[in-house]
Amino acid sequence: MLSQHSILRTGLTVTASAMVTWLMAAPAPAADFYAGKSIDFLIGGDVGGGYDIYARVIARHLNRFIPGNPTIVPKNQPGAGSGRTASFLYSVAPKDGTAIGAVFPGAIIGPLLDDRAQALYEPIKFQYLGSADSATRVCISHQRSRIKSFDDALEHKAIMGASAAGGSTRDYINMFKKATGALFDLVAGYKGTADIFLAMERGEVDGMCGLDWASLKSQRPDWIRNKTTNILAQINLEPDAELTRLGVPQIWKFIRSANDKKAVELIIGQQVFGRPYLAPPGVPAEPIKILRAALTATMQDKDFLADAERTRIDVVPSSGERVQQLVQQLYAAPKATVERAKDLVKP
C-alpha cells in the first residue's frame, strides 16, 4: 500500500507529465513560428511588370519584421489577370502561413462582375494582409499616335493594347468604349504591361488604359521625362495632385450618364487597394496576425521606403483589416449597379 507521501509524489509526476504534454501541444511562440521556414510569395504578374516590381521590393524587406526571419521566395505565376494565382492560393496552396500572394485588384473584383456560373474562388474569404498603394490609373498613348488627348479618342479611332481577360488594361478599354463613346479598338492577349509598352514603341498599338500611374513612373520614367507618352486621363475617385499639375483630366469629365458613373465608381473602387497582398482562407489567426503586422512595419521602414524611392514606386499603404472591409463593401453593392458594371466590362 502506498503511503500518502508516495501518492503525493506520484500525483506530482503525473501532473508534470501532463504539463509537458500540454506544452508540446500548445502553439509555438511567435518568435518560433517561422523559424527555419520559407514563405512562397506568389506574384500574379509577369517579371518586370508593375506588380512584380512592387512585390520584389517588399520581399527584400518583409522577413526582417517576421519573428524567426523566414526566407521570402518570390515566384511569378501569371495568368488570367492574376486569377491563376488567386485560384492557386484559394484551393491548392498550404493553409499554414507559408504561402502569400500579390494579385491584381481585378482578380478580387472579377468574380463579382463575371457571369460564369461558378467562380474559382471567393474573394471575401481570402485573408488580406494589406495593400502597398492606393492606385491612380491612367490612359496613355505614344507620342507618335494621332491621339494626343482623350477628346481625340472621341473623334478618331485608337488601337489599344491589353492583356488577358480579367486584367484592368482589358476591362477599362471596354468600360470606356461604352461609358464615354471613345473609339477604342481593343487588341488583347499581351502578357503584361511590359509587352504593351514594346508594342507601343513598335507602332502596333496607340496606347493602353488601366495602367497604374506608379507603374508608368517605375517602368518608363524616361517616357514621362521626355514626353514620349501622352497621358489622356487619370482614373481615380479623387484627383491625383501630380497628374492634376500636369493638366491631366479625370475620366469623370467624359462619362455621359449618372448610372454609368455609379457603375464606373464600383469598378474603380478596387484601386483603393491598388497593390493587395493576401493569404489563403483557413490560415490560422496567429500567422495572419504576424504577417499583417510585418507588412505594416515594412511599409513604415526607412530602408524599405528608400528602396521604393530608388525603384520609383509610390507607397500609400492600407492595413489588412481595411482592405478586408473594402472588399466586403464592394460585394455588398446594389444589384442594379453591379449589373451595369458587368455590361460595361464585357467585350
N, C-alpha and C positions, 0 to 999 in steps of 0.2 A: 504494500500500500504506500502511495506517495505521500510524503509529508507536505504540509502547507507551503514550505519553502520550495520544495520541488515543483509543486503545482504552479506557484508564482513564477518560478524560473522558466518552466515550460510555456506558460502563458506569454511571458515576455518574448521568448524565442519565436513563438507563432506570430505575435504582433510585429516583431521586427521583420520576419519573413514576409508578412503581408505588406508591410511598408515598402520593402524592396520591390516586391511585385508591382505595387501601385505606382512607384516612382518610375519603373521601367515602362509602364503602360502610359504614363502621363505625357502630354505634348512636350516636345523639346522646347527649351527656351528659344526666344527669337534669335539670339546670337548663334545658336547651333542649327537652326532650321535649314539654312542654305549652305552651311559649311561643307566644303568638298563637292558641291553640286555645280551644275551649269544650267543656265536658262536659255532656251531657244527663243530668239527674238525674231518672229516671222514677219516679213515685210511684204505687204501685198502689192508691191510695185516693182518695176524693173530697176536694175542697177543704174545709178546716175540720175534717176528722176527725183523730183522734189521730196516725195515721201521717203525714198531711200536715203537721201541726204540727211533729213531730219533724224530718222531712226538711228543712223550710224553715229551721228554726233551724240545723241542720247546714250547709245550703247557704250561709248567710250568713257562715260562718267557714272552711269547708273549703279554699277556694282559697288562703288565707294560708299554708297548710302544704304546698302543692304547688309545687315549683320551676317557675318560669315563670308562676305566678299566672293560670291559665286562668279563664275566666268559667264559673261554675256556673249552669246553666239548669234550674230545677225545672219539670217538666211532669207534670201529673196524667194518669194513664192507668188509670182504674178499670175493674173488670170481672172477674167470675168469682172473687171473693175475692182479687184481685190476680194471679190466674193469667194474665190478659191481659198484664200487664207482664212476668211471668216468661217467658211464651211468646215475647214480642217480643224480650226480651234474649237468649233462647236461640237463636232462629232468624233474626232479622232485623237486630238492632242491630249496628253496626260492632264488630269484634273488635280494636280498636286502643287501648282505654282511654278512648275519648271518650263512652262510654255506661255508666252505672251505674244501679242500681235500688234502690228501697225497697219491699219486699213484706211481706205478712203472713206470719207463721210458718206459717200454714195452707197457703200456697201451696208451702211447702217440704215439709211432711209429707203434703200432699194426695195426690200420686201413689202414696205408699205405701199409703194407705187407700182408693184409688179402684179400683173393679172394671173400669173401662174397659180394653179390650184393649190400647190403646197410649196412653201418656201423651204429652202435647205437649212435654214437656221432662223431663230427668233431673236432679233436684236435686243429686245428688252431683257432677255435672260443672260446676256453677257455681263461680266463684272468689269466696269470701266475704271481704269486706273488714273485717267486724266487726259488732258489734251495740251499740246505744246503751243498751239496758236489758235487765235480766233481769226479765221481767214477772210480776206477780201480776195475775190476772184476778178478776172478781167477778160475782156475780149480784145484780141490784138490782131494786127495784120503786119505783113512785112512791108518795108519801105517801098519796094518795087511794085506793090499792089496798087491798083487804082482806088482801092477802098482805104481812104485816109481817116474817115470818121464813121461813127455809127449811122449818121444821116446818109452817108454814101451807100451804106449797106441796104438802106431802104429804097434806094433808087437803082442800084446796079448789083448784078449777081456776083457773089463771092463764093469761092470754093474753100470750104473749111475742113481741116483735118481733125480726126477724132480717134480715140481708142475704141476698145470693145464696148459692148452694151454694159451699162452699169457705171461707166466712168462719167465724170462730170463733163468732159470735153464732148461727149456724145449727147448726153441728156440736155445740156444747156443750149446746144445748137438747135435741137428740136424744139425746146421750150421757147427760144427767142424767135424762131421762124413763125410760130403760132401766136405768141403773145405780142410781138412787135411788128410783124409783117416783114421782117428782114429777109432779103433774097439770098439766103444761105443755101448752098448745095453741100450736102454732107458727104465726105469721103472718110469712111470709118475703117478700122482694122489695124491702125498703127499700134505698136506695142506700148507706147507711152509718150509722154511729152517730149522726151529727148529725140525720138524719131520724127515727131511732128515738126520740131524746130528744124531738123535737117530737110524735111520736105518743103518747108517754107524757104529755106536757103536755096534749094534746087528749083524753086518755082512751081512745084507740083500743086501746092495749095496756097491760098492767100493768107490764111491765118488760122486761129482757133479761139474758142470761147471756153470758159470754165477753168482756165488756168489760174492757179494761185499766184497772186502778186509776189509773194515771198519766193515762190519757185522761179519766177521770171528773173528776179533780182539775184538769186543764187546760181542759176544755170546759165543765164545770158546777161550778166551785168554790162558787158560791152554794148549790147543792143540798146540798153537804156541810155548809156553814156553817149553813144554815137548816133542816137536816134535812128537806129536800124529798124525799130518797130514802131508802129502807130498803136497807141492804146485807145481803143474805141469806146470803151465803157468800163466803169467799175461796178462790180456786182456785190452788194452787201446790204445789210439792214441799216447801218449807219455809215455816213461817208468817211472814207479814209483821208486823213489830213494831207498826207504826202501826195496822193493822186489828185486831190482837190486843188492843191497848189499848182499841179501840172496842167490844170484845166480839163481834167477827165470827168465827163458827166456820169452821174449814177444811172443805172439802167431804168429806173422808175420813170424817167423822162419819156421813155419810148414805149411803155406798156399802155395799151389802149383802154382796157376795161377794169372796173373795180374788182370784179370777180377774179379776173386773171391776176391782178396784183395780190390778192389773198392767196391764190394757189402758188404763185412765184415765191411769196414770203415763206410758205410751208417748205418748198423745195430748197430754198437757200438758207433756211433755218439750220440746216446741217453744218453750215460754215462756222457757226459759233463754236463748235468743237472741230476746228479745221484739221487738226493732227491728232486723232484719237488713238489711245493705246488701251488695250483690253485684255482680259483673261477669260478663259472658258467658263461656262456655267459649272457649278459644282465644286469649284476650288474652295477649300475651307477658309473660314474668316481670317485666321491668323496670317497666312501668306498674303492674302489680299490687303490686309492692313499694312503689312510690311512693304509691299510693292507700291501701294498708294503713297505712303509716307516717303519712300525712296524717290519716287518720281517728283513729288512736290519739292523735296530737298534739292534734287538735281536742277530743277527749274530756277532755283534761287542761288545756286552755287556760282561763285565768281569765275572759277575756271571754266565751267560749262558755258557761262554767258560770254566769256572771252572767245571760246571756241566757236560759239554761234555767230558772234560778230565777224570773226575771220571767215567763216563759211557763208556769210551774208544771208543768214536766216533770221526771221523775226521770231521773237518769243513772247507770246501773250497767253500765259497758261490758264487752264481751268482745272479744278480739282476733279477727282474721280466721282465724288458724290454729286457735284454739279452736272457733270456730263450724264450720269445716270438719270438725274432728274429731267434734263433736257430731252433725252431720248424718250422717256415716258410721256412727256408733253407732246412730242411730235406724233406719237402713236395714239394720242387721245384727240387728235384734230377732228373737226366736224366732217361728216361723211361727204357732203357736197364739195367741200374744199379738196378733200383727198381725191375724189373722182375727177375733178377738173385738173388737178396736178397730174394725175395719171394720163389724161388726154394730152397734156402739154409735152410730156417727155416721150410719148410714143413716136416712132418713126413716121 
